[in-house]
Amino acid sequence: MIDYSALLFDPVFAQLGVPASLIASGTAGQVEVTVIDETRRKIQASNGVEVRSVEPAAVIRIPELIAKGVARELWRNSVVTFNGKNWSVRSYDTLGSPNGEDLGLVRFLLTTVELQ
């Protein structure tokens, strides 16, 4: 079986990943993770029509979250900080992997938040 984590995700996160801290909802603990920053608008064109994304997001590896004790039920309403901004996870979308969902990625859909 092909190890997509080693062959694909490791190099991508090594090049595009940025350090982040995550405070899981309902816990007092903070963990350090690596995210791919997708907070900037993206433009996609198809058949001459341009569509812009409107929601900021961050992609994180599910195995990293599991290894750090951040279970799926804690993802929503967590706070993630990276590139100098604080974000609240309002929703998420699992992106999976050919090796299985829990070995893939999750895209956190974010909202700006001010920490007190």
C-alpha positions as CSV (number, residue, x, y, z in Angstrom):
1,M,0.0,0.0,0.0
2,I,1.2,3.5,-0.8
3,D,1.9,5.7,2.2
4,Y,0.3,9.0,1.1
5,S,1.3,10.6,4.4
6,A,5.0,10.1,3.8
7,L,5.0,10.6,0.0
8,L,2.5,13.5,-0.3
9,F,1.5,15.2,3.0
10,D,5.0,15.3,4.6
11,P,6.6,17.3,1.8
12,V,3.6,19.6,1.3
13,F,3.4,20.5,4.9
14,A,7.2,20.9,5.1
15,Q,7.0,23.5,2.3
16,L,3.6,25.2,2.9
17,G,2.9,24.6,6.5
18,V,3.1,27.3,9.2
19,P,3.3,26.8,12.9
20,A,0.1,27.3,14.8
21,S,-1.3,26.8,18.3
22,L,-4.7,25.3,18.9
23,I,-6.9,25.5,22.0
24,A,-9.5,22.7,21.7
25,S,-13.0,23.6,22.6
26,G,-13.9,22.8,26.2
27,T,-10.2,22.3,27.3
28,A,-7.7,24.5,28.9
29,G,-4.8,23.0,27.0
30,Q,-2.9,24.4,24.0
31,V,-1.1,22.2,21.5
32,E,1.3,23.2,18.7
33,V,0.3,22.1,15.2
34,T,1.2,22.8,11.6
35,V,-1.4,24.3,9.3
36,I,-1.7,25.4,5.7
37,D,-3.0,28.9,5.7
38,E,-6.0,29.2,3.4
39,T,-7.3,32.5,4.8
40,R,-6.7,34.5,1.6
41,R,-9.4,34.6,-1.0
42,K,-8.9,32.2,-4.0
43,I,-10.2,32.7,-7.5
44,Q,-11.3,29.8,-9.6
45,A,-12.2,30.2,-13.3
46,S,-14.2,27.8,-15.3
47,N,-15.7,28.3,-18.8
48,G,-14.9,32.1,-18.5
49,V,-16.7,32.5,-15.2
50,E,-14.7,33.5,-12.1
51,V,-15.7,32.4,-8.7
52,R,-14.1,33.7,-5.5
53,S,-14.0,31.9,-2.2
54,V,-15.3,33.9,0.7
55,E,-14.5,31.8,3.8
56,P,-11.1,31.7,5.4
57,A,-9.8,28.2,6.2
58,A,-6.8,26.3,7.5
59,V,-5.9,22.7,6.6
60,I,-4.5,20.4,9.3
61,R,-3.4,16.8,9.3
62,I,-5.9,14.5,11.2
63,P,-3.1,12.2,12.5
64,E,-1.4,15.2,14.0
65,L,-4.6,16.2,15.9
66,I,-5.2,12.6,17.0
67,A,-1.6,12.2,18.2
68,K,-1.9,15.4,20.3
69,G,-5.2,14.3,21.9
70,V,-7.5,16.6,20.0
71,A,-10.5,14.4,19.2
72,R,-13.0,15.2,16.5
73,E,-15.7,16.2,18.9
74,L,-13.4,19.0,20.1
75,W,-12.7,20.6,16.7
76,R,-15.7,22.9,16.4
77,N,-15.4,26.1,18.4
78,S,-11.7,25.5,19.0
79,V,-9.3,28.5,18.6
80,V,-6.4,28.3,16.3
81,T,-3.7,31.0,16.1
82,F,-1.3,31.4,13.2
83,N,0.4,34.1,11.2
84,G,-0.5,36.6,13.9
85,K,-4.3,36.1,13.9
86,N,-6.7,34.2,16.1
87,W,-9.5,32.2,14.5
88,S,-12.4,30.3,15.8
89,V,-13.3,27.0,14.1
90,R,-17.0,27.4,13.1
91,S,-17.1,24.3,11.0
92,Y,-14.9,21.7,9.3
93,D,-14.7,19.5,6.3
94,T,-12.7,16.2,6.3
95,L,-10.7,15.8,3.1
96,G,-9.6,12.2,3.8
97,S,-6.8,10.3,2.1
98,P,-6.6,7.2,-0.1
99,N,-5.4,5.5,3.1
100,G,-8.6,6.4,5.0
101,E,-10.3,9.4,6.5
102,D,-8.3,9.4,9.8
103,L,-5.0,9.5,7.8
104,G,-6.0,12.5,5.8
105,L,-6.7,16.2,6.2
106,V,-9.3,18.4,7.7
107,R,-10.2,21.9,6.5
108,F,-11.2,24.1,9.4
109,L,-13.6,26.9,8.3
110,L,-12.7,29.9,10.3
111,T,-14.1,33.1,11.8
112,T,-11.9,35.9,13.2
113,V,-11.9,36.1,17.0
114,E,-10.4,38.4,19.5
115,L,-9.0,36.7,22.6
116,Q,-9.5,38.3,25.9
